[in-house]
Amino acid sequence: MTPAPIAVALDAPDLETAARWASLVTPHVTTVKVGLELYLRYGPDVIASVRGASGVRVFLDLKLHDIPNTVAGAARAVARLKPAILTVHAGGGPAMIRAAVEAMPHTQIAAVTLLTSLSEADLDQMGVNGPPEDAVRRLSALAVGAGAQALVCSPREVAAVRSEVGPDITLITPGVRPAGAASQDQARVATPEQAFADGADLLVIGRPITGSADPGATAAGIAAALRRTSAATGRHH
């Protein structure tokens, strides 16, 4: 059975747990995501550990944000790990995004628009005026113009971003929560089925899978629900 377009966030307390979660979910999902905490604690070894023998796609979520020269150097430093996806902050501007794209020709550079933990009140305090959707659209257009092949945006903005950037850009959505799951620190959330139906290409799901009693079975269940959605809508991944 084809794995579902889900990136399981391996926000584990240690390397062994991350590797175990990866092995449990890998038959059911296309991608596993390594975040900042795990990478800073264990370094490059974490990539080999979670990739294992399966060769699952690794999404390295470092959200680089610095001057273009520094980001280019950081991107070159992780390029040898062959991540499928690397994140940078769209707010770093076009020259920075371009530097990452040029440094990693074999990796999909995904630009993070606005963090899904930010509420409208937070954005207002930060001087980002108007609805979050407007800022996300602006940042999306800027990032794609600078060469980003993917965008990270909340499920609430997927449809608007898709209309802004067209069909060829990969849209990655965190803040995805199966019905009945706690929203935790995510402010802008949606179910996997809704996010996929709205046009997301890759759904980031962490604690609802990794915090469950059986991460493999939970991943399989969410993957099956997505297949039913794609069959019903005629949209295939």
N, C-alpha and C positions, 0 to 999 in steps of 0.2 A: 504493500500500500504506500502511495506517495506521501512523504512527510509533509506536514502542514506548514504554512508560512509563519512560523512562530519562532521568536528568539527568546529562549529561556534565560532570564537574568540570574546568573549564578552568584548571588550576593551571599557567599558562604563565609563562615567564621574561619575556615582553614582550607588548605589545598585539597586534603583528602575528601572533605565533604563536597567541595566543588566538583571534583572528578567523579565522585559517586553520583551526584545529581545529573551530571552530563551524561554518564553512561546509561542512567535510567530513562532519560527523556529522548536521547538521540534517535531511537527507532521511529519516534513520532513527530519530531520537529526538524526543520532544516538547519537551525542555527542555535548556538549558545553564546551568551553575552558575558564578557568579562569586564567588570567595572573598575573604577579608579582604586577603590580600597584593596581589592584582591590583587590588582596589578602592582600597587605600591608595596604590598606586603611580601609578595613572592617573586615579582619581576617576570622576566620572559618565561621562566619555567612553567608558569601557570598555563600558558597557551598550549604547550605540549601535553600537559596533564589533562586538560579538559578536552583536547582534540582526540586524544587516545588513538586507538587503532581504527576508529570509525571514519576519521577524516572529516567530521562534521564542520560546517562553516563556523568560523569564530568571528564574532562581532566585538571589536576592541573599543570600548566606550570610554575614551579618555577625555573627550570634550576639550581638545587643545584650544587655547586662547592666549595668544602672545603675539609679539611682533613677527612679521612674515619670516624673517631669517631663522628665528628660534623654532617656529612651527615646522619649517622645512627640515631643520636638523632633527627635531623630535620624530617627524614622520619617517625620515630616512633610517633612524635608529630602530624603529619597530617594523620597517618594511620587510626585514629578513624573516620575521615571524609569519609572514604571509597571511595576515588577517583578511577576511573577506570584506569587512567594513571597518572603517575608523571614523570616529566622530570628531568634529571641530565645531566651535561656536560660530554661528553665522554673524554674531555681533562683532567678531574680530575683523570684519570687513573683507572686501573683495581680494585685495592683494594677499592677505593671509590665507584665504581659502585657496586661491590659485597656487600658492606656494606648496600647500599640502597635496593638491592634485598632481602637481608636477613632480613632487618627491616620491609619490606612490602610484605609479601608472597601473599597477596590477591590483590595486585595492579600491573599493568603492568609498569615496569620501562623502560622508553624510554630514550635512550642516544642521546643527541643532538651532531651532528658531527660538522658542521660549520654553523654559523648563516647565514641565507639567505640574510642578508643585506651586507655581505662582498663580495667585488669584487675581482678579481684576483690581482689587484694592491694592495688592502688592505692586502691580504694574503702575498704577496711578501714582503711588508714592515714589516710584523709581523714575517718574517723568515720562512714562510710556502712555501717552494719552489715547483715548478712544478704546474701542473694543479690542481684546487680544487678537481677534481674527485679522484686523487691519495690520497690526504690527507683524504678525506671522506671514501675511501675504507679502509685505514689503521685504522682509528678511529672506523669504523664499525666492523671490525674483532676483534679489541681489546675489544670493548664493549660487543659483543656477547660472546666472550670467557670468559668474567667476569660475564655472566649471564643475561645481558639485554635482555628483550623479544621484544623490539621494538627499532626502530631507527628513528631519525628525520633528514631528509636530504632534500635538495632542489630538485624540480622536475627534474632538469637537471642531477642529479646524481642517480635517482631512478633505472634505468636499470642496471647501474654499481654496485650499492649496492646489488641489488637483486641477481646478478650473484655471488657476493662475499659471501653472507650470506645464500643463499638458500631460500626455499619457506615458512619456518615456522616462520620467524621473521616478525613482523608487521612493515611496512614502512609508516611513517607519513610525509606528505609533506606540509610545509608552502610555501609561495611564489606562491600560486595558484591564478590566476586571470582570470575570464571569459573574453572571447574575447571582446576587446573594453574598458576594465576597465583600469584605471591608475595603473602603477606599484608602485607608491608611494615610500617607502624607501626600497623596495625589489629589489635586484640586479639580482637575478637568478630566473626567473619566467616561468610559463607555464600555459596553460588552464587546467581546471578540466578534460576535456576529455582526453587530452594528458597525464597528470600525471597518471590518472587511467589506461590508455592503456599501459603505460610504467611499470606498476606494483605496483603503490602506493596502500595502503590498506585504508588509512584515509587521507582525504584532509582537511587542515586547511584553512578556508576562513573567513575573518573578514569584513573589511570595504566594499568590494563589496556587502555584504549582509546587514550588520548593518547600513551602510551609505545610503542605498537606501530608497526610499519613503515608500516602503512596504516590510520590511524584510521577512515576511512570504511568500509572493508571489515570491520574488526573490529566496529564499531558495528552494521553490517548483520547480521553473523553472530550477535551476541548478541540482536539484535532478532528474528531468525528463530527462535532457540532459545526465546525467550519466547513467540512466537506458537504454537509447537508445544506448549508447556506449557499455555497457556490453552485451546488446542483439546482437549487431553487431559483437562483438569480441568473444562472447561465454564465456566471463569472468563474473562470478557472485560474488556479494559481500554478 
